[in-house]
Amino acid sequence: MHKQAGSNAVWRMADGIELVLDRPRVMAILNVTPDSFSDGGRLSTPIAAAEAAARAVVDGADLLDIGAESTRPGAQRVAAGEQLARLIPSIRAIRQRIGPLVPMTVDTTRAEVAAGALEAGATAINDVSAGTDDPQMLPLAARRRVGVVLMHRLRPPEGDSYSDRYAVPPDYGDVVAAVGRFLAARAKAAQEAGVEAAAIVLDPGLGFGKSVADNLALIARTGDFVALGWPILSGISRKSFVARVAGLGPDTLPAERVEPSVALAVSHLHAGARIFRVHDVIQHVEALRVAWAAWTGRASGDAARSAQAE
């Protein structure tokens, strides 16, 4: 068991970049895809991606997550060459705009795509298959000494459903125990491939092959995943189960789920999550900052400096 998931945890990535998890950290979603469930087509050019990245950093994002293949339920696979054609110009434009120091994960399950993105300026890999889709992914992460997010999912997106639309919900027995066993096994596989323990972050995969009730159980019992010894990433933002929990109708648009997403993120913070992958940066930054200050009795980062100045 790795023992660095507490307040002094550091997520180590490429080029000596480290993210200290002494407070909640916000990961801004940058989808350079035409078909993502919430914002497909919005970042259709490298310039648009660079502008969105710069705005996210100004709004308080600690890191960026860029992807060129949608992982929404029902999404079809995108060829590696097409992913690279979307990603590389955007990553280069982002790096030219914001510099080399802001951490950036590439959201892909293909080692070829990850390798190209890392060469262009990404510092970590966010793999929703936890390295099971491509046997070269974990060796690549080890060889390049980059960070890696390992996520649980029940099945690939093309065979999945939204959390609130299952005709027959998945039957895990104890969903928390099942997801925990998988994540522990994938963290072990990553280390056996040569990935440094401090480079690993775990993601329970909210919304990926889980019913609404499953997702709530995973959030409530996040402490079980923290006990595995790695930092936990929260992927709640704008997902369908959020709308159902909030009492919103089935036709609610993703952009109408901001407030309940923020509320659940705060709950996930208290349950033990430390990295929050979000569409709406400033709303999450402010809410998580206030929640953290109230919980710990101290402000953090710029908030602390502002309070001292006043």
C-alpha positions in Angstrom: 0.0 0.0 0.0 1.2 3.5 -0.9 1.1 5.9 2.0 1.1 9.3 0.4 -2.6 10.1 0.1 -2.9 12.4 3.1 -2.4 16.2 3.4 1.2 16.0 2.3 0.5 14.0 -0.9 2.4 15.2 -4.0 1.4 14.1 -7.5 4.5 13.8 -9.5 4.4 14.3 -13.3 6.8 14.9 -16.2 9.6 17.4 -16.3 9.8 17.7 -12.5 6.3 19.1 -12.2 4.6 18.3 -8.9 1.1 19.1 -7.7 0.9 19.4 -3.9 -2.4 18.1 -2.7 -2.5 20.1 0.5 -5.9 21.6 -0.6 -8.5 20.8 -3.2 -7.2 21.1 -6.8 -9.3 21.9 -9.8 -8.7 20.3 -13.2 -10.2 22.2 -16.1 -11.8 20.1 -18.9 -10.7 21.0 -22.4 -12.5 18.9 -25.0 -11.2 19.3 -28.5 -14.0 17.0 -29.8 -17.1 17.6 -31.8 -19.3 15.1 -29.8 -18.6 15.4 -26.0 -21.8 15.2 -24.0 -21.6 18.7 -22.6 -19.4 21.0 -24.7 -18.6 19.2 -28.0 -17.5 21.5 -30.8 -16.8 24.5 -28.5 -13.0 24.3 -28.8 -12.8 23.6 -32.6 -9.5 25.4 -33.2 -6.1 25.5 -31.4 -6.7 29.2 -30.8 -10.0 28.5 -29.0 -8.4 25.8 -26.9 -5.5 28.1 -25.9 -8.0 30.9 -25.0 -10.0 28.5 -22.9 -6.9 27.2 -21.2 -5.7 30.7 -20.3 -9.2 31.6 -19.0 -9.3 28.5 -16.9 -5.9 29.3 -15.3 -7.0 32.9 -14.6 -10.2 31.5 -13.0 -8.1 29.4 -10.6 -7.6 26.0 -12.3 -4.5 24.2 -11.0 -4.2 21.9 -14.0 -5.8 21.1 -17.4 -7.2 17.9 -18.9 -7.3 17.8 -22.7 -9.0 15.1 -24.7 -9.7 14.4 -28.4 -12.1 11.4 -28.0 -15.4 11.6 -26.2 -16.0 9.0 -23.4 -19.7 9.7 -23.1 -22.0 6.7 -23.2 -22.6 5.6 -26.8 -19.6 7.5 -28.1 -17.7 5.7 -30.9 -13.9 5.2 -31.0 -11.7 7.8 -32.7 -8.7 6.7 -34.6 -5.3 7.5 -33.1 -4.3 9.6 -36.0 -7.4 11.7 -35.8 -6.9 12.2 -32.0 -3.4 13.4 -32.6 -4.5 15.7 -35.4 -6.9 17.4 -32.9 -4.6 17.3 -29.9 -1.1 18.3 -31.0 -1.8 21.7 -32.5 -4.0 22.6 -29.4 -1.4 21.4 -26.9 1.3 23.4 -28.6 -1.0 26.5 -28.8 -1.8 26.1 -25.1 1.8 25.8 -24.1 2.7 28.9 -26.1 -0.1 30.8 -24.4 0.4 29.7 -20.7 3.9 28.4 -20.6 5.4 25.1 -19.5 4.6 24.9 -15.8 0.8 24.4 -15.6 0.2 20.6 -15.4 -1.7 19.1 -18.3 -3.2 15.6 -18.5 -4.1 14.0 -21.8 -7.4 12.1 -21.7 -6.8 9.0 -23.9 -6.7 5.2 -23.7 -4.1 4.8 -26.5 -0.4 4.8 -25.9 0.3 6.2 -29.3 -1.9 9.2 -28.6 -0.5 9.7 -25.1 3.1 9.6 -26.5 2.4 12.3 -29.0 0.6 14.5 -26.4 3.5 14.1 -24.0 6.0 15.1 -26.7 3.9 18.2 -27.4 3.7 19.3 -23.7 1.3 17.2 -21.7 2.7 16.1 -18.3 0.4 13.2 -17.3 -2.0 10.6 -18.8 -5.7 10.4 -17.8 -6.7 6.9 -18.9 -10.3 6.0 -18.3 -9.5 2.3 -19.0 -6.7 2.3 -16.3 -4.3 0.9 -18.8 -6.5 -2.1 -19.9 -7.2 -0.9 -23.4 -3.6 -0.6 -24.5 -0.9 -2.8 -22.9 1.7 -0.2 -23.9 0.1 2.6 -21.8 1.6 1.8 -18.4 5.1 1.0 -19.8 4.9 4.3 -21.6 4.0 6.2 -18.4 6.9 4.5 -16.6 9.4 5.1 -19.4 8.5 8.8 -19.7 8.2 9.2 -15.9 4.8 11.0 -16.1 1.8 11.1 -13.9 -1.1 8.7 -14.6 -4.8 8.7 -13.6 -6.3 5.2 -13.4 -10.1 5.1 -13.6 -12.6 2.3 -13.1 -15.2 1.7 -15.7 -17.6 -1.2 -16.3 -17.3 -1.3 -20.0 -16.1 0.9 -22.9 -18.3 3.9 -23.8 -19.7 2.5 -27.0 -21.4 -0.2 -24.9 -22.4 1.9 -21.9 -25.5 3.9 -20.9 -26.1 7.1 -18.9 -26.5 6.5 -15.2 -30.2 7.3 -15.2 -31.1 5.3 -18.3 -30.3 1.7 -17.5 -33.1 -0.7 -18.3 -31.4 -3.0 -15.9 -28.8 -1.3 -13.6 -25.4 -2.9 -13.2 -25.2 -5.4 -10.4 -21.8 -5.1 -8.5 -23.0 -6.5 -5.3 -21.0 -4.0 -3.2 -20.0 -1.4 -5.8 -17.5 0.3 -3.5 -15.7 -3.0 -2.8 -15.7 -4.0 -6.5 -14.3 -0.6 -7.6 -11.8 -0.6 -4.8 -10.5 -4.1 -5.8 -10.1 -3.0 -9.4 -8.3 0.3 -8.6 -5.9 -1.5 -6.2 -5.1 -4.1 -8.9 -4.5 -1.4 -11.5 -2.2 0.6 -9.2 -0.3 -2.6 -8.5 0.0 -3.2 -12.3 1.2 0.3 -12.9 4.0 -0.1 -10.3 4.9 -3.5 -11.7 5.3 -1.7 -15.1 7.7 0.7 -13.5 5.4 3.7 -12.7 6.5 5.5 -9.5 3.9 5.3 -6.7 3.8 9.1 -6.3 2.9 9.4 -10.0 -0.5 7.6 -9.5 -3.9 9.1 -8.9 -7.1 6.9 -8.7 -10.5 7.7 -10.1 -13.6 5.7 -9.1 -15.2 6.5 -12.4 -18.4 8.2 -11.4 -21.0 7.8 -14.2 -19.0 5.1 -16.0 -21.1 2.0 -15.8 -22.8 3.0 -12.5 -26.4 3.6 -11.6 -27.4 6.8 -9.8 -27.4 4.9 -6.5 -24.0 3.4 -7.3 -22.5 6.9 -7.9 -23.8 8.2 -4.5 -22.4 5.2 -2.7 -19.0 5.7 -4.3 -19.0 9.4 -3.2 -20.2 8.6 0.3 -17.5 5.9 0.8 -14.6 7.6 -0.8 -12.7 7.0 2.4 -12.4 3.3 1.3 -10.5 4.5 -1.8 -8.3 7.0 0.2 -7.3 4.0 2.4 -5.7 2.4 -0.7 -3.0 5.1 -0.3 -3.4 7.2 -3.5 -5.0 10.6 -4.1 -8.6 10.4 -5.4 -9.9 12.3 -8.5 -13.5 13.4 -8.6 -15.4 13.4 -11.9 -18.8 14.7 -11.1 -19.2 17.7 -13.4 -22.5 18.0 -15.3 -23.2 14.2 -15.4 -26.7 12.8 -15.7 -26.8 11.3 -12.2 -26.2 14.8 -10.8 -29.5 16.0 -12.4 -31.4 13.1 -11.0 -30.1 13.6 -7.5 -31.0 17.3 -7.8 -34.6 16.5 -8.8 -34.1 17.9 -12.3 -36.0 16.4 -15.2 -34.6 13.9 -17.7 -34.3 16.5 -20.4 -32.1 18.8 -18.4 -29.2 20.1 -20.4 -25.6 19.5 -19.1 -25.1 23.2 -18.7 -28.1 23.4 -16.4 -26.4 21.1 -13.9 -23.7 23.5 -12.6 -25.1 24.2 -9.1 -25.8 20.6 -8.1 -22.4 19.6 -9.6 -20.7 22.1 -7.3 -22.7 20.9 -4.3 -21.7 17.2 -4.9 -18.1 18.3 -5.4 -18.1 19.9 -2.0 -19.5 16.6 -0.5 -16.8 14.7 -2.4 -14.1 16.9 -0.9 -15.3 16.2 2.6 -15.4 12.5 1.7 -11.8 12.5 0.7 -11.4 13.5 -3.0 -8.7 16.1 -3.7 -8.6 16.6 -7.5 -11.8 17.8 -9.2 -12.2 17.5 -13.0 -14.7 20.2 -13.9 -16.3 22.2 -16.8 -17.2 25.2 -14.7 -13.9 26.3 -13.2 -14.6 29.5 -11.2 -17.7 28.1 -9.6 -15.8 25.0 -8.3 -12.7 27.0 -7.3 -14.7 29.4 -5.1 -17.0 26.7 -3.6 -14.1 24.3 -2.8 -12.0 27.1 -1.4 -14.7 28.2 1.0 -15.5 24.6 2.0 -11.9 23.9 2.6 -11.4 27.0 4.8 -14.5 26.2 6.8 -13.5 22.6 7.3 -9.8 23.2 8.2 -10.1 26.6 9.8 -7.6 28.2 7.4 -7.7 29.8 4.0 -5.5 28.6 1.2 -3.4 30.0 -1.6 -4.5 33.4 -3.0 -7.4 33.5 -0.6 -5.0 33.5 2.4 -2.8 36.3 0.9 -5.9 38.4 0.1 -7.2 38.0 3.7 -3.8 39.1 5.1 -3.7 42.1 2.7 -7.1 43.3 4.0 
